[in-house]
């Protein structure tokens, strides 16, 4: 009887874990789609790939020097004035951010400023 209960518990937990993973993946996909659509409203050429690259660039490049700031913590004007200075600082510390990377970073933070 113990074996049956143990097997049943394992199967039940496995089923719950599979359901949770599927739901989490679905939620991440839905969020990503919404973020890309938001970005496209501001930047019509933005694709899911370019948005994902911009997000990674933000997480890696900006997170390398300091904690990641919430994009909503600053106004659009403030981000536009801060970003060029931060890119210069990051490059002085060994990053190789190009003007195109700066545009990607700015597009990402400005898009995510309006995220809920």
Backbone atoms as SQL, in Angstrom:
CREATE TABLE atoms (id INTEGER PRIMARY KEY, chain TEXT, resi INTEGER, resn TEXT, atom TEXT, x REAL, y REAL, z REAL);
INSERT INTO atoms VALUES
  (1, 'A', 1, 'UNK', 'N', 0.820, -1.190, 0.000),
  (2, 'A', 1, 'UNK', 'CA', 0.000, 0.000, 0.000),
  (3, 'A', 1, 'UNK', 'C', 0.865, 1.255, 0.000),
  (4, 'A', 2, 'UNK', 'N', 1.987, 1.203, 0.782),
  (5, 'A', 2, 'UNK', 'CA', 2.887, 2.353, 0.834),
  (6, 'A', 2, 'UNK', 'C', 3.454, 2.671, -0.544),
  (7, 'A', 3, 'UNK', 'N', 3.779, 1.609, -1.286),
  (8, 'A', 3, 'UNK', 'CA', 4.339, 1.802, -2.625),
  (9, 'A', 3, 'UNK', 'C', 3.336, 2.487, -3.539),
  (10, 'A', 4, 'UNK', 'N', 2.089, 2.121, -3.452),
  (11, 'A', 4, 'UNK', 'CA', 1.042, 2.709, -4.286),
  (12, 'A', 4, 'UNK', 'C', 0.884, 4.194, -3.950),
  (13, 'A', 5, 'UNK', 'N', 0.868, 4.502, -2.683),
  (14, 'A', 5, 'UNK', 'CA', 0.738, 5.900, -2.256),
  (15, 'A', 5, 'UNK', 'C', 1.955, 6.708, -2.713),
  (16, 'A', 6, 'UNK', 'N', 3.150, 6.133, -2.577),
  (17, 'A', 6, 'UNK', 'CA', 4.368, 6.810, -3.003),
  (18, 'A', 6, 'UNK', 'C', 4.348, 7.070, -4.504),
  (19, 'A', 7, 'UNK', 'N', 4.014, 6.052, -5.291),
  (20, 'A', 7, 'UNK', 'CA', 3.951, 6.198, -6.747),
  (21, 'A', 7, 'UNK', 'C', 2.894, 7.232, -7.121),
  (22, 'A', 8, 'UNK', 'N', 1.745, 7.162, -6.496),
  (23, 'A', 8, 'UNK', 'CA', 0.669, 8.121, -6.770),
  (24, 'A', 8, 'UNK', 'C', 1.126, 9.551, -6.454),
  (25, 'A', 9, 'UNK', 'N', 1.799, 9.728, -5.335),
  (26, 'A', 9, 'UNK', 'CA', 2.284, 11.053, -4.943),
  (27, 'A', 9, 'UNK', 'C', 3.288, 11.597, -5.956),
  (28, 'A', 10, 'UNK', 'N', 4.196, 10.736, -6.403),
  (29, 'A', 10, 'UNK', 'CA', 5.198, 11.154, -7.383),
  (30, 'A', 10, 'UNK', 'C', 4.526, 11.553, -8.696),
  (31, 'A', 11, 'UNK', 'N', 3.576, 10.757, -9.139),
  (32, 'A', 11, 'UNK', 'CA', 2.859, 11.057, -10.393),
  (33, 'A', 11, 'UNK', 'C', 2.089, 12.368, -10.241),
  (34, 'A', 12, 'UNK', 'N', 1.431, 12.547, -9.123),
  (35, 'A', 12, 'UNK', 'CA', 0.662, 13.761, -8.881),
  (36, 'A', 12, 'UNK', 'C', 1.562, 14.989, -8.848),
  (37, 'A', 13, 'UNK', 'N', 2.667, 14.910, -8.143),
  (38, 'A', 13, 'UNK', 'CA', 3.609, 16.033, -8.083),
  (39, 'A', 13, 'UNK', 'C', 4.204, 16.322, -9.452),
  (40, 'A', 14, 'UNK', 'N', 4.522, 15.275, -10.190),
  (41, 'A', 14, 'UNK', 'CA', 5.057, 15.458, -11.539),
  (42, 'A', 14, 'UNK', 'C', 4.057, 16.143, -12.447),
  (43, 'A', 15, 'UNK', 'N', 2.812, 15.772, -12.344),
  (44, 'A', 15, 'UNK', 'CA', 1.764, 16.392, -13.168),
  (45, 'A', 15, 'UNK', 'C', 1.595, 17.860, -12.799),
  (46, 'A', 16, 'UNK', 'N', 1.641, 18.152, -11.515),
  (47, 'A', 16, 'UNK', 'CA', 1.526, 19.554, -11.080),
  (48, 'A', 16, 'UNK', 'C', 2.715, 20.366, -11.562),
  (49, 'A', 17, 'UNK', 'N', 3.897, 19.819, -11.479),
  (50, 'A', 17, 'UNK', 'CA', 5.097, 20.521, -11.919),
  (51, 'A', 17, 'UNK', 'C', 5.038, 20.780, -13.417),
  (52, 'A', 18, 'UNK', 'N', 4.587, 19.817, -14.186),
  (53, 'A', 18, 'UNK', 'CA', 4.480, 20.000, -15.637),
  (54, 'A', 18, 'UNK', 'C', 3.470, 21.080, -15.959),
  (55, 'A', 19, 'UNK', 'N', 2.360, 21.107, -15.264),
  (56, 'A', 19, 'UNK', 'CA', 1.325, 22.120, -15.485),
  (57, 'A', 19, 'UNK', 'C', 1.862, 23.499, -15.139),
  (58, 'A', 20, 'UNK', 'N', 2.568, 23.622, -14.038),
  (59, 'A', 20, 'UNK', 'CA', 3.123, 24.900, -13.596),
  (60, 'A', 20, 'UNK', 'C', 4.133, 25.419, -14.607),
  (61, 'A', 21, 'UNK', 'N', 5.016, 24.565, -15.107),
  (62, 'A', 21, 'UNK', 'CA', 6.013, 24.966, -16.093),
  (63, 'A', 21, 'UNK', 'C', 5.334, 25.448, -17.362),
  (64, 'A', 22, 'UNK', 'N', 4.329, 24.736, -17.802),
  (65, 'A', 22, 'UNK', 'CA', 3.609, 25.115, -19.008),
  (66, 'A', 22, 'UNK', 'C', 2.949, 26.473, -18.837),
  (67, 'A', 23, 'UNK', 'N', 2.320, 26.715, -17.706),
  (68, 'A', 23, 'UNK', 'CA', 1.667, 27.991, -17.438),
  (69, 'A', 23, 'UNK', 'C', 2.700, 29.112, -17.369),
  (70, 'A', 24, 'UNK', 'N', 3.820, 28.868, -16.710),
  (71, 'A', 24, 'UNK', 'CA', 4.867, 29.876, -16.597),
  (72, 'A', 24, 'UNK', 'C', 5.422, 30.227, -17.968),
  (73, 'A', 25, 'UNK', 'N', 5.678, 29.241, -18.788),
  (74, 'A', 25, 'UNK', 'CA', 6.183, 29.474, -20.132),
  (75, 'A', 25, 'UNK', 'C', 5.172, 30.273, -20.939),
  (76, 'A', 26, 'UNK', 'N', 3.905, 29.924, -20.817),
  (77, 'A', 26, 'UNK', 'CA', 2.845, 30.629, -21.535),
  (78, 'A', 26, 'UNK', 'C', 2.775, 32.090, -21.089),
  (79, 'A', 27, 'UNK', 'N', 2.870, 32.338, -19.786),
  (80, 'A', 27, 'UNK', 'CA', 2.832, 33.707, -19.268),
  (81, 'A', 27, 'UNK', 'C', 4.020, 34.521, -19.769),
  (82, 'A', 28, 'UNK', 'N', 5.209, 33.917, -19.801),
  (83, 'A', 28, 'UNK', 'CA', 6.395, 34.612, -20.301),
  (84, 'A', 28, 'UNK', 'C', 6.230, 34.955, -21.772),
  (85, 'A', 29, 'UNK', 'N', 5.669, 34.030, -22.538),
  (86, 'A', 29, 'UNK', 'CA', 5.446, 34.267, -23.964),
  (87, 'A', 29, 'UNK', 'C', 4.445, 35.394, -24.155),
  (88, 'A', 30, 'UNK', 'N', 3.357, 35.378, -23.391),
  (89, 'A', 30, 'UNK', 'CA', 2.353, 36.436, -23.492),
  (90, 'A', 30, 'UNK', 'C', 2.938, 37.793, -23.140),
  (91, 'A', 31, 'UNK', 'N', 3.758, 37.827, -22.102),
  (92, 'A', 31, 'UNK', 'CA', 4.399, 39.076, -21.693),
  (93, 'A', 31, 'UNK', 'C', 5.343, 39.571, -22.772),
  (94, 'A', 32, 'UNK', 'N', 6.116, 38.670, -23.342),
  (95, 'A', 32, 'UNK', 'CA', 7.060, 39.052, -24.395),
  (96, 'A', 32, 'UNK', 'C', 6.322, 39.607, -25.611),
  (97, 'A', 33, 'UNK', 'N', 5.225, 38.964, -25.993),
  (98, 'A', 33, 'UNK', 'CA', 4.433, 39.447, -27.129),
  (99, 'A', 33, 'UNK', 'C', 3.906, 40.848, -26.846),
  (100, 'A', 34, 'UNK', 'N', 3.393, 41.063, -25.643),
  (101, 'A', 34, 'UNK', 'CA', 2.876, 42.382, -25.272),
  (102, 'A', 34, 'UNK', 'C', 3.993, 43.427, -25.287),
  (103, 'A', 35, 'UNK', 'N', 5.176, 43.059, -24.796),
  (104, 'A', 35, 'UNK', 'CA', 6.305, 43.986, -24.783),
  (105, 'A', 35, 'UNK', 'C', 6.741, 44.350, -26.201),
  (106, 'A', 36, 'UNK', 'N', 6.790, 43.364, -27.076),
  (107, 'A', 36, 'UNK', 'CA', 7.187, 43.612, -28.471),
  (108, 'A', 36, 'UNK', 'C', 6.149, 44.502, -29.155),
  (109, 'A', 37, 'UNK', 'N', 4.876, 44.241, -28.922),
  (110, 'A', 37, 'UNK', 'CA', 3.823, 45.074, -29.513),
  (111, 'A', 37, 'UNK', 'C', 3.929, 46.516, -29.004),
  (112, 'A', 38, 'UNK', 'N', 4.229, 46.687, -27.720),
  (113, 'A', 38, 'UNK', 'CA', 4.416, 48.018, -27.148),
  (114, 'A', 38, 'UNK', 'C', 5.608, 48.702, -27.817),
  (115, 'A', 39, 'UNK', 'N', 6.679, 47.965, -28.001),
  (116, 'A', 39, 'UNK', 'CA', 7.876, 48.517, -28.640),
  (117, 'A', 39, 'UNK', 'C', 7.581, 48.924, -30.079),
  (118, 'A', 40, 'UNK', 'N', 6.809, 48.118, -30.777),
  (119, 'A', 40, 'UNK', 'CA', 6.495, 48.417, -32.173),
  (120, 'A', 40, 'UNK', 'C', 5.672, 49.688, -32.324),
  (121, 'A', 41, 'UNK', 'N', 4.920, 50.040, -31.301),
  (122, 'A', 41, 'UNK', 'CA', 4.155, 51.288, -31.350),
  (123, 'A', 41, 'UNK', 'C', 5.094, 52.495, -31.395),
  (124, 'A', 42, 'UNK', 'N', 6.234, 52.389, -30.715),
  (125, 'A', 42, 'UNK', 'CA', 7.223, 53.470, -30.688),
  (126, 'A', 42, 'UNK', 'C', 8.282, 53.306, -31.771),
  (127, 'A', 43, 'UNK', 'N', 8.626, 52.060, -32.033),
  (128, 'A', 43, 'UNK', 'CA', 9.702, 51.720, -32.979),
  (129, 'A', 43, 'UNK', 'C', 9.156, 50.677, -33.958),
  (130, 'A', 44, 'UNK', 'N', 8.541, 51.123, -35.057),
  (131, 'A', 44, 'UNK', 'CA', 7.859, 50.194, -35.976),
  (132, 'A', 44, 'UNK', 'C', 8.723, 49.043, -36.499),
  (133, 'A', 45, 'UNK', 'N', 10.022, 49.205, -36.607),
  (134, 'A', 45, 'UNK', 'CA', 10.869, 48.131, -37.118),
  (135, 'A', 45, 'UNK', 'C', 11.268, 47.091, -36.088),
  (136, 'A', 46, 'UNK', 'N', 10.829, 47.250, -34.862),
  (137, 'A', 46, 'UNK', 'CA', 11.214, 46.337, -33.777),
  (138, 'A', 46, 'UNK', 'C', 10.607, 44.957, -34.005),
  (139, 'A', 47, 'UNK', 'N', 11.445, 43.947, -33.902),
  (140, 'A', 47, 'UNK', 'CA', 10.990, 42.555, -33.999),
  (141, 'A', 47, 'UNK', 'C', 11.171, 41.900, -32.637),
  (142, 'A', 48, 'UNK', 'N', 10.644, 40.709, -32.497),
  (143, 'A', 48, 'UNK', 'CA', 10.822, 39.966, -31.248),
  (144, 'A', 48, 'UNK', 'C', 12.306, 39.711, -30.999),
  (145, 'A', 49, 'UNK', 'N', 13.039, 39.413, -32.061),
  (146, 'A', 49, 'UNK', 'CA', 14.473, 39.155, -31.923),
  (147, 'A', 49, 'UNK', 'C', 15.219, 40.410, -31.496),
  (148, 'A', 50, 'UNK', 'N', 14.938, 41.529, -32.152),
  (149, 'A', 50, 'UNK', 'CA', 15.658, 42.759, -31.804),
  (150, 'A', 50, 'UNK', 'C', 15.279, 43.231, -30.400),
  (151, 'A', 51, 'UNK', 'N', 14.021, 43.010, -29.993),
  (152, 'A', 51, 'UNK', 'CA', 13.613, 43.378, -28.642),
  (153, 'A', 51, 'UNK', 'C', 14.333, 42.511, -27.620),
  (154, 'A', 52, 'UNK', 'N', 14.416, 41.229, -27.902),
  (155, 'A', 52, 'UNK', 'CA', 15.108, 40.307, -27.003),
  (156, 'A', 52, 'UNK', 'C', 16.588, 40.673, -26.882),
  (157, 'A', 53, 'UNK', 'N', 17.204, 41.048, -27.994),
  (158, 'A', 53, 'UNK', 'CA', 18.606, 41.478, -27.969),
  (159, 'A', 53, 'UNK', 'C', 18.764, 42.747, -27.130),
  (160, 'A', 54, 'UNK', 'N', 17.843, 43.684, -27.283),
  (161, 'A', 54, 'UNK', 'CA', 17.904, 44.926, -26.513),
  (162, 'A', 54, 'UNK', 'C', 17.752, 44.643, -25.018),
  (163, 'A', 55, 'UNK', 'N', 16.854, 43.738, -24.681),
  (164, 'A', 55, 'UNK', 'CA', 16.656, 43.373, -23.271),
  (165, 'A', 55, 'UNK', 'C', 17.932, 42.745, -22.706),
  (166, 'A', 56, 'UNK', 'N', 18.521, 41.826, -23.448),
  (167, 'A', 56, 'UNK', 'CA', 19.764, 41.183, -22.995),
  (168, 'A', 56, 'UNK', 'C', 20.883, 42.201, -22.853),
  (169, 'A', 57, 'UNK', 'N', 20.964, 43.096, -23.812),
  (170, 'A', 57, 'UNK', 'CA', 21.988, 44.143, -23.771),
  (171, 'A', 57, 'UNK', 'C', 21.817, 44.998, -22.515),
  (172, 'A', 58, 'UNK', 'N', 20.580, 45.341, -22.199),
  (173, 'A', 58, 'UNK', 'CA', 20.285, 46.117, -20.993),
  (174, 'A', 58, 'UNK', 'C', 20.703, 45.345, -19.745),
  (175, 'A', 59, 'UNK', 'N', 20.290, 44.100, -19.664),
  (176, 'A', 59, 'UNK', 'CA', 20.581, 43.302, -18.473),
  (177, 'A', 59, 'UNK', 'C', 22.076, 43.095, -18.281),
  (178, 'A', 60, 'UNK', 'N', 22.788, 42.835, -19.368),
  (179, 'A', 60, 'UNK', 'CA', 24.220, 42.559, -19.271),
  (180, 'A', 60, 'UNK', 'C', 25.031, 43.848, -19.132),
  (181, 'A', 61, 'UNK', 'N', 24.839, 44.769, -20.052),
  (182, 'A', 61, 'UNK', 'CA', 25.664, 45.975, -20.075),
  (183, 'A', 61, 'UNK', 'C', 25.402, 46.885, -18.892),
  (184, 'A', 62, 'UNK', 'N', 24.137, 47.142, -18.609),
  (185, 'A', 62, 'UNK', 'CA', 23.818, 48.051, -17.513),
  (186, 'A', 62, 'UNK', 'C', 24.005, 47.359, -16.161),
  (187, 'A', 63, 'UNK', 'N', 23.635, 46.094, -16.105),
  (188, 'A', 63, 'UNK', 'CA', 23.764, 45.348, -14.861),
  (189, 'A', 63, 'UNK', 'C', 25.205, 45.051, -14.485),
  (190, 'A', 64, 'UNK', 'N', 26.115, 45.217, -15.425),
  (191, 'A', 64, 'UNK', 'CA', 27.534, 44.992, -15.163),
  (192, 'A', 64, 'UNK', 'C', 28.109, 46.023, -14.199),
  (193, 'A', 65, 'UNK', 'N', 27.617, 47.253, -14.274),
  (194, 'A', 65, 'UNK', 'CA', 28.171, 48.342, -13.454),
  (195, 'A', 65, 'UNK', 'C', 27.342, 48.627, -12.204),
  (196, 'A', 66, 'UNK', 'N', 26.044, 48.431, -12.287),
  (197, 'A', 66, 'UNK', 'CA', 25.171, 48.759, -11.155),
  (198, 'A', 66, 'UNK', 'C', 23.911, 47.924, -11.244),
  (199, 'A', 67, 'UNK', 'N', 23.098, 47.977, -10.227),
  (200, 'A', 67, 'UNK', 'CA', 21.824, 47.269, -10.252),
  (201, 'A', 67, 'UNK', 'C', 20.945, 47.824, -11.361),
  (202, 'A', 68, 'UNK', 'N', 20.123, 46.971, -11.922),
  (203, 'A', 68, 'UNK', 'CA', 19.248, 47.418, -13.004),
  (204, 'A', 68, 'UNK', 'C', 18.178, 48.359, -12.458),
  (205, 'A', 69, 'UNK', 'N', 18.027, 49.464, -13.122),
  (206, 'A', 69, 'UNK', 'CA', 17.016, 50.451, -12.743),
  (207, 'A', 69, 'UNK', 'C', 15.704, 50.081, -13.412),
  (208, 'A', 70, 'UNK', 'N', 14.620, 50.344, -12.739),
  (209, 'A', 70, 'UNK', 'CA', 13.312, 50.136, -13.361),
  (210, 'A', 70, 'UNK', 'C', 13.156, 51.209, -14.428),
  (211, 'A', 71, 'UNK', 'N', 12.848, 50.819, -15.647),
  (212, 'A', 71, 'UNK', 'CA', 12.675, 51.827, -16.698),
  (213, 'A', 71, 'UNK', 'C', 11.637, 52.885, -16.343),
  (214, 'A', 72, 'UNK', 'N', 10.643, 52.520, -15.546),
  (215, 'A', 72, 'UNK', 'CA', 9.608, 53.486, -15.165),
  (216, 'A', 72, 'UNK', 'C', 10.083, 54.484, -14.106),
  (217, 'A', 73, 'UNK', 'N', 11.300, 54.295, -13.602),
  (218, 'A', 73, 'UNK', 'CA', 11.792, 55.179, -12.547),
  (219, 'A', 73, 'UNK', 'C', 12.237, 56.542, -13.058),
  (220, 'A', 74, 'UNK', 'N', 12.339, 56.685, -14.373),
  (221, 'A', 74, 'UNK', 'CA', 12.797, 57.945, -14.946),
  (222, 'A', 74, 'UNK', 'C', 11.889, 58.350, -16.101),
  (223, 'A', 75, 'UNK', 'N', 11.838, 59.643, -16.341),
  (224, 'A', 75, 'UNK', 'CA', 11.064, 60.155, -17.473),
  (225, 'A', 75, 'UNK', 'C', 11.804, 59.869, -18.778),
  (226, 'A', 76, 'UNK', 'N', 11.102, 60.009, -19.868),
  (227, 'A', 76, 'UNK', 'CA', 11.728, 59.818, -21.168),
  (228, 'A', 76, 'UNK', 'C', 12.894, 60.792, -21.348),
  (229, 'A', 77, 'UNK', 'N', 12.683, 62.028, -20.970),
  (230, 'A', 77, 'UNK', 'CA', 13.744, 63.039, -21.111),
  (231, 'A', 77, 'UNK', 'C', 14.977, 62.662, -20.294),
  (232, 'A', 78, 'UNK', 'N', 14.747, 62.162, -19.089),
  (233, 'A', 78, 'UNK', 'CA', 15.865, 61.769, -18.224),
  (234, 'A', 78, 'UNK', 'C', 16.628, 60.602, -18.842),
  (235, 'A', 79, 'UNK', 'N', 15.908, 59.590, -19.354),
  (236, 'A', 79, 'UNK', 'CA', 16.590, 58.469, -19.997),
  (237, 'A', 79, 'UNK', 'C', 17.406, 58.938, -21.199),
  (238, 'A', 80, 'UNK', 'N', 16.832, 59.856, -21.966),
  (239, 'A', 80, 'UNK', 'CA', 17.545, 60.354, -23.145),
  (240, 'A', 80, 'UNK', 'C', 18.818, 61.105, -22.767),
  (241, 'A', 81, 'UNK', 'N', 18.841, 61.720, -21.596),
  (242, 'A', 81, 'UNK', 'CA', 20.061, 62.426, -21.169),
  (243, 'A', 81, 'UNK', 'C', 21.048, 61.493, -20.468),
  (244, 'A', 82, 'UNK', 'N', 20.542, 60.489, -19.774),
  (245, 'A', 82, 'UNK', 'CA', 21.400, 59.564, -19.029),
  (246, 'A', 82, 'UNK', 'C', 22.095, 58.555, -19.939),
  (247, 'A', 83, 'UNK', 'N', 21.359, 58.004, -20.897),
  (248, 'A', 83, 'UNK', 'CA', 21.879, 56.893, -21.695),
  (249, 'A', 83, 'UNK', 'C', 23.220, 57.197, -22.363),
  (250, 'A', 84, 'UNK', 'N', 23.380, 58.325, -23.044),
  (251, 'A', 84, 'UNK', 'CA', 24.683, 58.582, -23.679),
  (252, 'A', 84, 'UNK', 'C', 25.838, 58.602, -22.664),
  (253, 'A', 85, 'UNK', 'N', 25.599, 59.184, -21.502),
  (254, 'A', 85, 'UNK', 'CA', 26.646, 59.237, -20.466),
  (255, 'A', 85, 'UNK', 'C', 26.979, 57.840, -19.938),
  (256, 'A', 86, 'UNK', 'N', 25.951, 57.023, -19.753),
  (257, 'A', 86, 'UNK', 'CA', 26.175, 55.670, -19.248),
  (258, 'A', 86, 'UNK', 'C', 26.933, 54.820, -20.266),
  (259, 'A', 87, 'UNK', 'N', 26.639, 55.001, -21.534),
  (260, 'A', 87, 'UNK', 'CA', 27.347, 54.248, -22.576),
  (261, 'A', 87, 'UNK', 'C', 28.831, 54.629, -22.565),
  (262, 'A', 88, 'UNK', 'N', 29.117, 55.916, -22.429),
  (263, 'A', 88, 'UNK', 'CA', 30.517, 56.360, -22.363),
  (264, 'A', 88, 'UNK', 'C', 31.201, 55.733, -21.151),
  (265, 'A', 89, 'UNK', 'N', 30.540, 55.763, -19.996),
  (266, 'A', 89, 'UNK', 'CA', 31.120, 55.169, -18.782),
  (267, 'A', 89, 'UNK', 'C', 31.356, 53.665, -18.953),
  (268, 'A', 90, 'UNK', 'N', 30.369, 52.986, -19.522),
  (269, 'A', 90, 'UNK', 'CA', 30.502, 51.533, -19.723),
  (270, 'A', 90, 'UNK', 'C', 31.666, 51.229, -20.654),
  (271, 'A', 91, 'UNK', 'N', 31.813, 52.007, -21.701),
  (272, 'A', 91, 'UNK', 'CA', 32.921, 51.786, -22.641),
  (273, 'A', 91, 'UNK', 'C', 34.269, 52.051, -21.980),
  (274, 'A', 92, 'UNK', 'N', 34.337, 53.009, -21.072),
  (275, 'A', 92, 'UNK', 'CA', 35.581, 53.269, -20.344),
  (276, 'A', 92, 'UNK', 'C', 35.943, 52.095, -19.440),
  (277, 'A', 93, 'UNK', 'N', 34.921, 51.339, -19.031),
  (278, 'A', 93, 'UNK', 'CA', 35.149, 50.177, -18.161),
  (279, 'A', 93, 'UNK', 'C', 35.333, 48.885, -18.959),
  (280, 'A', 94, 'UNK', 'N', 35.453, 49.016, -20.290),
  (281, 'A', 94, 'UNK', 'CA', 35.749, 47.839, -21.089),
  (282, 'A', 94, 'UNK', 'C', 34.628, 47.320, -21.972),
  (283, 'A', 95, 'UNK', 'N', 33.451, 47.906, -21.875),
  (284, 'A', 95, 'UNK', 'CA', 32.367, 47.477, -22.763),
  (285, 'A', 95, 'UNK', 'C', 32.682, 47.963, -24.175),
  (286, 'A', 96, 'UNK', 'N', 32.025, 47.400, -25.127),
  (287, 'A', 96, 'UNK', 'CA', 32.210, 47.816, -26.525),
  (288, 'A', 96, 'UNK', 'C', 30.862, 48.211, -27.112),
  (289, 'A', 97, 'UNK', 'N', 30.190, 49.132, -26.455),
  (290, 'A', 97, 'UNK', 'CA', 28.863, 49.538, -26.910),
  (291, 'A', 97, 'UNK', 'C', 28.984, 50.514, -28.072),
  (292, 'A', 98, 'UNK', 'N', 28.267, 50.220, -29.120),
  (293, 'A', 98, 'UNK', 'CA', 28.273, 51.043, -30.329),
  (294, 'A', 98, 'UNK', 'C', 27.118, 52.039, -30.282),
  (295, 'A', 99, 'UNK', 'N', 27.097, 53.001, -31.181),
  (296, 'A', 99, 'UNK', 'CA', 25.930, 53.890, -31.261),
  (297, 'A', 99, 'UNK', 'C', 24.628, 53.116, -31.504),
  (298, 'A', 100, 'UNK', 'N', 24.700, 52.031, -32.265),
  (299, 'A', 100, 'UNK', 'CA', 23.517, 51.202, -32.486),
  (300, 'A', 100, 'UNK', 'C', 23.065, 50.546, -31.177),
  (301, 'A', 101, 'UNK', 'N', 24.020, 50.091, -30.373),
  (302, 'A', 101, 'UNK', 'CA', 23.687, 49.513, -29.063),
  (303, 'A', 101, 'UNK', 'C', 23.014, 50.555, -28.177),
  (304, 'A', 102, 'UNK', 'N', 23.504, 51.776, -28.231),
  (305, 'A', 102, 'UNK', 'CA', 22.905, 52.852, -27.443),
  (306, 'A', 102, 'UNK', 'C', 21.446, 53.047, -27.853),
  (307, 'A', 103, 'UNK', 'N', 21.178, 53.006, -29.152),
  (308, 'A', 103, 'UNK', 'CA', 19.804, 53.149, -29.641),
  (309, 'A', 103, 'UNK', 'C', 18.936, 51.983, -29.147),
  (310, 'A', 104, 'UNK', 'N', 19.507, 50.776, -29.153),
  (311, 'A', 104, 'UNK', 'CA', 18.770, 49.599, -28.675),
  (312, 'A', 104, 'UNK', 'C', 18.433, 49.742, -27.190),
  (313, 'A', 105, 'UNK', 'N', 19.418, 50.163, -26.414),
  (314, 'A', 105, 'UNK', 'CA', 19.201, 50.325, -24.976),
  (315, 'A', 105, 'UNK', 'C', 18.126, 51.374, -24.706),
  (316, 'A', 106, 'UNK', 'N', 18.215, 52.485, -25.405),
  (317, 'A', 106, 'UNK', 'CA', 17.236, 53.546, -25.219),
  (318, 'A', 106, 'UNK', 'C', 15.844, 53.068, -25.625),
  (319, 'A', 107, 'UNK', 'N', 15.759, 52.364, -26.742),
  (320, 'A', 107, 'UNK', 'CA', 14.465, 51.830, -27.188),
  (321, 'A', 107, 'UNK', 'C', 13.879, 50.897, -26.132),
  (322, 'A', 108, 'UNK', 'N', 14.728, 50.064, -25.549),
  (323, 'A', 108, 'UNK', 'CA', 14.244, 49.123, -24.538),
  (324, 'A', 108, 'UNK', 'C', 13.708, 49.858, -23.315),
  (325, 'A', 109, 'UNK', 'N', 14.489, 50.769, -22.743),
  (326, 'A', 109, 'UNK', 'CA', 14.028, 51.434, -21.513),
  (327, 'A', 109, 'UNK', 'C', 12.814, 52.317, -21.767),
  (328, 'A', 110, 'UNK', 'N', 12.768, 52.969, -22.925),
  (329, 'A', 110, 'UNK', 'CA', 11.604, 53.811, -23.213),
  (330, 'A', 110, 'UNK', 'C', 10.359, 52.966, -23.433),
  (331, 'A', 111, 'UNK', 'N', 10.513, 51.836, -24.059),
  (332, 'A', 111, 'UNK', 'CA', 9.379, 50.921, -24.242),
  (333, 'A', 111, 'UNK', 'C', 8.902, 50.410, -22.891),
  (334, 'A', 112, 'UNK', 'N', 9.827, 49.971, -22.065),
  (335, 'A', 112, 'UNK', 'CA', 9.461, 49.356, -20.797),
  (336, 'A', 112, 'UNK', 'C', 9.024, 50.373, -19.748),
  (337, 'A', 113, 'UNK', 'N', 9.262, 51.652, -19.992),
  (338, 'A', 113, 'UNK', 'CA', 8.777, 52.696, -19.087),
  (339, 'A', 113, 'UNK', 'C', 7.263, 52.605, -18.947),
  (340, 'A', 114, 'UNK', 'N', 6.598, 52.217, -20.043),
  (341, 'A', 114, 'UNK', 'CA', 5.149, 52.220, -20.061),
  (342, 'A', 114, 'UNK', 'C', 4.538, 50.858, -19.708),
  (343, 'A', 115, 'UNK', 'N', 5.397, 49.888, -19.403),
  (344, 'A', 115, 'UNK', 'CA', 4.887, 48.558, -19.040),
  (345, 'A', 115, 'UNK', 'C', 4.221, 48.625, -17.675),
  (346, 'A', 116, 'UNK', 'N', 3.234, 47.793, -17.493),
  (347, 'A', 116, 'UNK', 'CA', 2.526, 47.794, -16.201),
  (348, 'A', 116, 'UNK', 'C', 3.206, 46.933, -15.201);
